[in-house]
Amino acid sequence: MTAILLRTIFMYFFIFLVMRTMGKREIGKLSVFDLVISIMIAEIAVLAIESTEKTLMMAMTPIVLLVLIQIGSAFLSLKSRKMRLLFDGKPSVLVQNGHLNRKEMLRQRYNLDDLMIQLRENQVADLQEVKLAVLESTGKLSVILNDRSGGESSDSPEASDTAGTKAGAAPKFRYELLPMPLIMDGQVQDDNLEKLGKTRFWLKSELQQHNVDSFKQVFMCSIDHKGKLYVDKK
């Protein structure tokens, strides 16, 4: 037990020094390459603590090698854009001028739920407000809004407006859940329609105003707190 405790203390300070050497970028935003390096270092450190029959030098050597690889790749990335794209990847445009880039979302295996979550985190209530949404190599979604979008504050705990454009039923949901998806990948979200006190017949009549005759023609349809529909066709 004493050996394990001493190894734990030593590896703590050693890994701390290693992470500082690798740079603050390791903490702030991990690329796929950086994440692999960090996981491998953590696994080697655990093995060094548990395997008391092996010397610490046997664990420190591969960790130092990984650090050298990471520093070398970072240096090459600074000198060459091709190497930077190879190690970090390039950003992917998911939304442009209010339109979803379905091919890129499929290529990145990035579903509509992921998009809605990150848009809400960026306090975006309407996809039509989005001029550009870029999925960075770190997995973070960067959002640039249109100049005309003043935006409603999402700090309000309750929606003050009704969700429908024609029916004046009191809202049954919290503001931060909006925009609320009504159709995703051609599938009607009946649970959300029920929360709004709406029916498929109402939804179909609204879609006809957007020249849509069938639910299956719609890739994404959502409604904001003002009752405004966003429709993106397949």
DRENKEDO-827430 format. One line per field, with one value per residue (C-alpha): residue in one letter; y, z, x. Coordinates in steps of 0.2 Angstrom, whole numbers. Layout:
N
code = (A, ...) .
y = (Y, ...) .
z = (Z, ...) .
x = (X, ...) .
***
This chain:
234
code = (M, T, A, I, L, L, R, T, I, F, M, Y, F, F, I, F, L, V, M, R, T, M, G, K, R, E, I, G, K, L, S, V, F, D, L, V, I, S, I, M, I, A, E, I, A, V, L, A, I, E, S, T, E, K, T, L, M, M, A, M, T, P, I, V, L, L, V, L, I, Q, I, G, S, A, F, L, S, L, K, S, R, K, M, R, L, L, F, D, G, K, P, S, V, L, V, Q, N, G, H, L, N, R, K, E, M, L, R, Q, R, Y, N, L, D, D, L, M, I, Q, L, R, E, N, Q, V, A, D, L, Q, E, V, K, L, A, V, L, E, S, T, G, K, L, S, V, I, L, N, D, R, S, G, G, E, S, S, D, S, P, E, A, S, D, T, A, G, T, K, A, G, A, A, P, K, F, R, Y, E, L, L, P, M, P, L, I, M, D, G, Q, V, Q, D, D, N, L, E, K, L, G, K, T, R, F, W, L, K, S, E, L, Q, Q, H, N, V, D, S, F, K, Q, V, F, M, C, S, I, D, H, K, G, K, L, Y, V, D, K, K) .
y = (0, 12, 9, 13, 29, 35, 30, 40, 56, 54, 51, 66, 78, 70, 70, 88, 93, 84, 93, 110, 105, 100, 118, 125, 120, 103, 109, 122, 112, 95, 89, 71, 69, 78, 67, 51, 57, 62, 45, 35, 45, 42, 24, 22, 32, 20, 5, 12, 15, -2, -12, -10, -24, -13, 2, 20, 23, 10, 20, 37, 33, 30, 45, 56, 49, 53, 71, 72, 66, 79, 93, 88, 87, 104, 112, 104, 111, 128, 127, 118, 120, 102, 95, 105, 99, 81, 82, 93, 91, 106, 114, 109, 121, 114, 129, 143, 157, 147, 131, 115, 106, 88, 80, 87, 82, 65, 64, 70, 59, 74, 73, 86, 83, 88, 103, 109, 107, 117, 130, 132, 133, 148, 156, 154, 152, 152, 143, 157, 169, 159, 166, 153, 138, 129, 113, 116, 102, 102, 98, 115, 124, 141, 152, 168, 177, 188, 207, 209, 197, 207, 190, 187, 184, 166, 170, 171, 156, 155, 159, 175, 171, 157, 144, 143, 156, 154, 146, 155, 141, 144, 138, 121, 121, 132, 144, 136, 121, 131, 131, 115, 102, 97, 86, 78, 68, 67, 60, 70, 73, 70, 72, 90, 93, 87, 99, 113, 108, 105, 91, 84, 92, 109, 106, 100, 116, 126, 117, 120, 138, 134, 123, 107, 93, 79, 77, 66, 81, 90, 87, 99, 109, 118, 132, 146, 155, 167, 153, 155, 140, 136, 123, 115, 104, 88) .
z = (0, 4, -13, -22, -12, -16, -34, -35, -27, -39, -55, -50, -50, -66, -76, -70, -77, -93, -96, -93, -105, -118, -116, -111, -127, -119, -106, -116, -132, -136, -154, -158, -159, -142, -134, -140, -132, -116, -114, -118, -105, -92, -95, -94, -77, -70, -75, -67, -51, -50, -56, -42, -49, -63, -62, -64, -78, -88, -87, -89, -105, -115, -108, -112, -130, -132, -126, -139, -152, -147, -146, -163, -171, -164, -171, -188, -187, -185, -200, -212, -214, -222, -206, -196, -206, -204, -185, -181, -195, -203, -197, -205, -210, -203, -206, -219, -221, -211, -221, -214, -223, -222, -231, -219, -204, -211, -214, -196, -189, -181, -178, -176, -157, -156, -166, -156, -140, -145, -153, -137, -128, -140, -135, -153, -154, -173, -186, -198, -187, -190, -204, -201, -189, -189, -181, -175, -174, -155, -157, -152, -162, -167, -172, -181, -182, -195, -192, -192, -177, -161, -152, -137, -121, -116, -97, -95, -86, -94, -111, -111, -128, -134, -144, -158, -171, -171, -155, -139, -127, -112, -115, -106, -108, -102, -114, -114, -122, -138, -153, -152, -166, -174, -188, -188, -203, -210, -194, -185, -166, -159, -141, -145, -155, -139, -128, -140, -140, -159, -171, -187, -197, -190, -194, -212, -215, -209, -220, -235, -233, -236, -252, -243, -246, -236, -219, -228, -238, -222, -215, -201, -194, -178, -169, -159, -144, -156, -165, -180, -190, -197, -212, -220, -235, -240) .
x = (0, 14, 22, 5, 3, 20, 18, 2, 10, 24, 14, 2, 16, 24, 8, 5, 22, 18, 1, 9, 23, 10, 2, -14, -23, -24, -36, -46, -50, -45, -44, -45, -26, -24, -38, -29, -13, -21, -30, -15, -5, -19, -19, 0, 0, -13, -3, 12, 3, -5, 10, 22, 34, 38, 50, 43, 56, 47, 31, 39, 48, 32, 24, 39, 39, 20, 24, 38, 26, 13, 25, 32, 15, 10, 26, 23, 5, 11, 22, 10, -8, -9, -2, -14, -29, -22, -20, -35, -47, -56, -72, -89, -102, -119, -130, -129, -141, -154, -152, -146, -132, -139, -124, -111, -122, -123, -104, -100, -114, -121, -140, -154, -154, -136, -139, -154, -145, -130, -141, -150, -133, -129, -146, -153, -172, -174, -164, -168, -158, -142, -131, -118, -116, -99, -94, -76, -63, -65, -84, -90, -103, -99, -114, -115, -132, -139, -137, -156, -158, -160, -164, -175, -167, -167, -165, -184, -190, -207, -213, -224, -232, -243, -235, -248, -251, -270, -275, -272, -269, -258, -240, -237, -218, -203, -195, -178, -185, -188, -187, -197, -195, -211, -204, -187, -181, -198, -206, -219, -215, -232, -227, -222, -238, -248, -238, -243, -261, -260, -264, -257, -271, -265, -247, -251, -261, -247, -234, -245, -242, -223, -228, -226, -239, -231, -223, -209, -204, -198, -181, -183, -198, -198, -208, -202, -210, -219, -227, -216, -212, -195, -196, -181, -186, -177) .
***
